[in-house]
Amino acid sequence: MRDFFVAAAANVAAGCVLWLLRLLSARILTRKRKRPSGKTHR
């Protein structure tokens, strides 16, 4: 039964990490969108 619990814990941990990465990427994208430096520099 230990293997099952270990697999479940790993699954939950991976899901949390993916969720955090999505939040971080979304924040970075919003920050980049707020500062349109690329358009000004061309």
Biopython code that builds the backbone (N, CA, C, O; Angstrom):
import numpy as np
from Bio.PDB.StructureBuilder import StructureBuilder

atoms = [
    (1, "MET", "N", (0.838, -1.218, 0.000)),
    (1, "MET", "CA", (0.000, 0.000, 0.000)),
    (1, "MET", "C", (0.865, 1.258, 0.000)),
    (1, "MET", "O", (0.410, 2.334, -0.388)),
    (2, "ARG", "N", (2.114, 1.115, 0.438)),
    (2, "ARG", "CA", (2.975, 2.308, 0.493)),
    (2, "ARG", "C", (3.172, 2.891, -0.907)),
    (2, "ARG", "O", (3.149, 4.109, -1.085)),
    (3, "ASP", "N", (3.364, 2.027, -1.888)),
    (3, "ASP", "CA", (3.590, 2.515, -3.261)),
    (3, "ASP", "C", (2.421, 3.381, -3.716)),
    (3, "ASP", "O", (2.618, 4.415, -4.353)),
    (4, "PHE", "N", (1.210, 2.956, -3.389)),
    (4, "PHE", "CA", (0.028, 3.724, -3.816)),
    (4, "PHE", "C", (0.056, 5.122, -3.202)),
    (4, "PHE", "O", (-0.175, 6.116, -3.890)),
    (5, "PHE", "N", (0.345, 5.187, -1.891)),
    (5, "PHE", "CA", (0.378, 6.496, -1.224)),
    (5, "PHE", "C", (1.500, 7.368, -1.791)),
    (5, "PHE", "O", (1.321, 8.570, -1.983)),
    (6, "VAL", "N", (2.646, 6.761, -2.055)),
    (6, "VAL", "CA", (3.782, 7.513, -2.617)),
    (6, "VAL", "C", (3.412, 8.068, -3.985)),
    (6, "VAL", "O", (3.709, 9.223, -4.292)),
    (7, "ALA", "N", (2.765, 7.249, -4.805)),
    (7, "ALA", "CA", (2.364, 7.703, -6.146)),
    (7, "ALA", "C", (1.348, 8.834, -6.030)),
    (7, "ALA", "O", (1.421, 9.813, -6.774)),
    (8, "ALA", "N", (0.405, 8.706, -5.106)),
    (8, "ALA", "CA", (-0.613, 9.754, -4.931)),
    (8, "ALA", "C", (0.051, 11.054, -4.475)),
    (8, "ALA", "O", (-0.274, 12.128, -4.980)),
    (9, "ALA", "N", (0.974, 10.959, -3.527)),
    (9, "ALA", "CA", (1.665, 12.156, -3.033)),
    (9, "ALA", "C", (2.457, 12.814, -4.162)),
    (9, "ALA", "O", (2.457, 14.037, -4.297)),
    (10, "ALA", "N", (3.131, 11.998, -4.969)),
    (10, "ALA", "CA", (3.910, 12.543, -6.090)),
    (10, "ALA", "C", (2.976, 13.227, -7.082)),
    (10, "ALA", "O", (3.308, 14.281, -7.626)),
    (11, "ASN", "N", (1.813, 12.634, -7.318)),
    (11, "ASN", "CA", (0.847, 13.224, -8.247)),
    (11, "ASN", "C", (0.396, 14.590, -7.743)),
    (11, "ASN", "O", (0.375, 15.560, -8.500)),
    (12, "VAL", "N", (0.034, 14.665, -6.462)),
    (12, "VAL", "CA", (-0.428, 15.937, -5.884)),
    (12, "VAL", "C", (0.689, 16.974, -5.941)),
    (12, "VAL", "O", (0.449, 18.130, -6.292)),
    (13, "ALA", "N", (1.912, 16.563, -5.596)),
    (13, "ALA", "CA", (3.046, 17.497, -5.609)),
    (13, "ALA", "C", (3.272, 18.026, -7.025)),
    (13, "ALA", "O", (3.481, 19.224, -7.217)),
    (14, "ALA", "N", (3.229, 17.132, -8.013)),
    (14, "ALA", "CA", (3.438, 17.560, -9.407)),
    (14, "ALA", "C", (2.345, 18.542, -9.818)),
    (14, "ALA", "O", (2.622, 19.539, -10.485)),
    (15, "GLY", "N", (1.105, 18.262, -9.422)),
    (15, "GLY", "CA", (0.000, 19.166, -9.769)),
    (15, "GLY", "C", (0.211, 20.544, -9.153)),
    (15, "GLY", "O", (-0.002, 21.562, -9.812)),
    (16, "CYS", "N", (0.632, 20.575, -7.889)),
    (16, "CYS", "CA", (0.863, 21.872, -7.227)),
    (16, "CYS", "C", (1.982, 22.631, -7.938)),
    (16, "CYS", "O", (1.867, 23.835, -8.166)),
    (17, "VAL", "N", (3.057, 21.935, -8.287)),
    (17, "VAL", "CA", (4.190, 22.587, -8.968)),
    (17, "VAL", "C", (3.735, 23.160, -10.310)),
    (17, "VAL", "O", (4.074, 24.293, -10.653)),
    (18, "LEU", "N", (2.966, 22.373, -11.067)),
    (18, "LEU", "CA", (2.486, 22.850, -12.377)),
    (18, "LEU", "C", (1.598, 24.074, -12.187)),
    (18, "LEU", "O", (1.684, 25.035, -12.952)),
    (19, "TRP", "N", (0.734, 24.037, -11.151)),
    (19, "TRP", "CA", (-0.167, 25.172, -10.896)),
    (19, "TRP", "C", (0.648, 26.424, -10.558)),
    (19, "TRP", "O", (0.357, 27.513, -11.053)),
    (20, "LEU", "N", (1.676, 26.259, -9.707)),
    (20, "LEU", "CA", (2.517, 27.405, -9.330)),
    (20, "LEU", "C", (3.249, 27.943, -10.557)),
    (20, "LEU", "O", (3.352, 29.157, -10.735)),
    (21, "LEU", "N", (3.756, 27.048, -11.400)),
    (21, "LEU", "CA", (4.466, 27.489, -12.609)),
    (21, "LEU", "C", (3.520, 28.275, -13.509)),
    (21, "LEU", "O", (3.914, 29.282, -14.096)),
    (22, "ARG", "N", (2.277, 27.820, -13.620)),
    (22, "ARG", "CA", (1.305, 28.539, -14.463)),
    (22, "ARG", "C", (1.057, 29.931, -13.901)),
    (22, "ARG", "O", (0.977, 30.902, -14.654)),
    (23, "LEU", "N", (0.934, 30.034, -12.575)),
    (23, "LEU", "CA", (0.696, 31.350, -11.960)),
    (23, "LEU", "C", (1.893, 32.265, -12.228)),
    (23, "LEU", "O", (1.722, 33.421, -12.612)),
    (24, "LEU", "N", (3.105, 31.741, -12.023)),
    (24, "LEU", "CA", (4.309, 32.562, -12.233)),
    (24, "LEU", "C", (4.401, 33.011, -13.688)),
    (24, "LEU", "O", (4.677, 34.179, -13.959)),
    (25, "SER", "N", (4.174, 32.098, -14.619)),
    (25, "SER", "CA", (4.261, 32.450, -16.049)),
    (25, "SER", "C", (3.204, 33.495, -16.389)),
    (25, "SER", "O", (3.473, 34.418, -17.157)),
    (26, "ALA", "N", (2.007, 33.360, -15.827)),
    (26, "ALA", "CA", (0.937, 34.331, -16.107)),
    (26, "ALA", "C", (1.345, 35.703, -15.577)),
    (26, "ALA", "O", (1.134, 36.713, -16.248)),
    (27, "ARG", "N", (1.926, 35.747, -14.381)),
    (27, "ARG", "CA", (2.350, 37.044, -13.817)),
    (27, "ARG", "C", (3.441, 37.668, -14.680)),
    (27, "ARG", "O", (3.419, 38.873, -14.932)),
    (28, "ILE", "N", (4.389, 36.861, -15.131)),
    (28, "ILE", "CA", (5.479, 37.382, -15.975)),
    (28, "ILE", "C", (4.905, 37.923, -17.281)),
    (28, "ILE", "O", (5.322, 38.981, -17.754)),
    (29, "LEU", "N", (3.948, 37.199, -17.864)),
    (29, "LEU", "CA", (3.343, 37.646, -19.132)),
    (29, "LEU", "C", (2.622, 38.974, -18.919)),
    (29, "LEU", "O", (2.724, 39.878, -19.747)),
    (30, "THR", "N", (1.894, 39.090, -17.809)),
    (30, "THR", "CA", (1.164, 40.340, -17.556)),
    (30, "THR", "C", (2.161, 41.480, -17.357)),
    (30, "THR", "O", (1.923, 42.597, -17.815)),
    (31, "ARG", "N", (3.276, 41.204, -16.675)),
    (31, "ARG", "CA", (4.281, 42.261, -16.471)),
    (31, "ARG", "C", (4.858, 42.702, -17.815)),
    (31, "ARG", "O", (5.029, 43.897, -18.057)),
    (32, "LYS", "N", (5.156, 41.743, -18.686)),
    (32, "LYS", "CA", (5.719, 42.083, -20.003)),
    (32, "LYS", "C", (4.696, 42.880, -20.819)),
    (32, "LYS", "O", (5.060, 43.816, -21.531)),
    (33, "ARG", "N", (3.430, 42.510, -20.714)),
    (33, "ARG", "CA", (2.398, 43.215, -21.483)),
    (33, "ARG", "C", (2.251, 44.650, -20.995)),
    (33, "ARG", "O", (1.990, 45.556, -21.786)),
    (34, "LYS", "N", (2.420, 44.856, -19.688)),
    (34, "LYS", "CA", (2.283, 46.216, -19.143)),
    (34, "LYS", "C", (3.397, 47.128, -19.669)),
    (34, "LYS", "O", (3.185, 48.327, -19.852)),
    (35, "ARG", "N", (4.577, 46.560, -19.911)),
    (35, "ARG", "CA", (5.703, 47.380, -20.398)),
    (35, "ARG", "C", (6.014, 47.020, -21.851)),
    (35, "ARG", "O", (6.823, 46.122, -22.084)),
    (36, "PRO", "N", (5.416, 47.673, -22.818)),
    (36, "PRO", "CA", (5.694, 47.372, -24.240)),
    (36, "PRO", "C", (7.023, 47.965, -24.679)),
    (36, "PRO", "O", (7.056, 48.863, -25.521)),
    (37, "SER", "N", (8.135, 47.461, -24.107)),
    (37, "SER", "CA", (9.456, 48.013, -24.443)),
    (37, "SER", "C", (9.881, 47.545, -25.838)),
    (37, "SER", "O", (10.547, 48.287, -26.560)),
    (38, "GLY", "N", (9.507, 46.329, -26.221)),
    (38, "GLY", "CA", (9.906, 45.800, -27.528)),
    (38, "GLY", "C", (9.376, 46.660, -28.664)),
    (38, "GLY", "O", (10.088, 46.900, -29.640)),
    (39, "LYS", "N", (8.137, 47.128, -28.554)),
    (39, "LYS", "CA", (7.555, 47.936, -29.631)),
    (39, "LYS", "C", (8.297, 49.272, -29.767)),
    (39, "LYS", "O", (8.516, 49.748, -30.881)),
    (40, "THR", "N", (8.681, 49.872, -28.641)),
    (40, "THR", "CA", (9.349, 51.174, -28.699)),
    (40, "THR", "C", (10.757, 51.017, -29.296)),
    (40, "THR", "O", (11.187, 51.839, -30.104)),
    (41, "HIS", "N", (11.473, 49.947, -28.887)),
    (41, "HIS", "CA", (12.836, 49.752, -29.404)),
    (41, "HIS", "C", (12.819, 49.329, -30.876)),
    (41, "HIS", "O", (13.673, 49.737, -31.664)),
    (42, "ARG", "N", (11.812, 48.490, -31.232)),
    (42, "ARG", "CA", (11.746, 47.942, -32.592)),
    (42, "ARG", "C", (13.001, 47.115, -32.861)),
    (42, "ARG", "O", (13.153, 46.561, -33.950)),
]
sb = StructureBuilder()
sb.init_structure("model")
sb.init_model(0)
sb.init_chain("A")
sb.init_seg("    ")
for serial, (resi, resn, name, xyz) in enumerate(atoms, 1):
    if name == "N":
        sb.init_residue(resn, " ", resi, " ")
    sb.init_atom(name, np.array(xyz, "f"), 0.0, 1.0, " ", f" {name:<3s}", serial, name[0])
structure = sb.get_structure()
